[in-house]
Amino acid sequence: MTGYPLDRVHREVAFLGRHVHWTLAETLALDHAQRRRWVKEITDQLAAEEP
C-alpha cells in the first residue's frame, strides 16, 4: 500500500503557506481532502484573476 506522495504534500504546504500565510502546523492539521480543496479553490481564484 502506498501513501500520499510526500512531494505533493510539500507542494501543497508551500502553496498554502505562500498564498494564505498558514503555518506548517496549520496546514498539516488539515486532512488530505481539505488541503486539496483549499489548493483547488485558491488556484481557481488565481486563474480567474488572470487577464
TATA-V678811 format. One record per pair of residues at least 24 apart in sequence whose ideal C-beta (glycine too) atoms are under 8 Angstrom apart, sorted by sequence separation. I is the first residue (numbers start at 0). GAP is how many residues later the second one is. If there is no record, write none. Layout:
<<I	GAP> <I	GAP>>
//
This chain:
<<11	24> <14	24> <8	26> <15	26> <11	27> <14	27> <18	27> <3	28>>
//
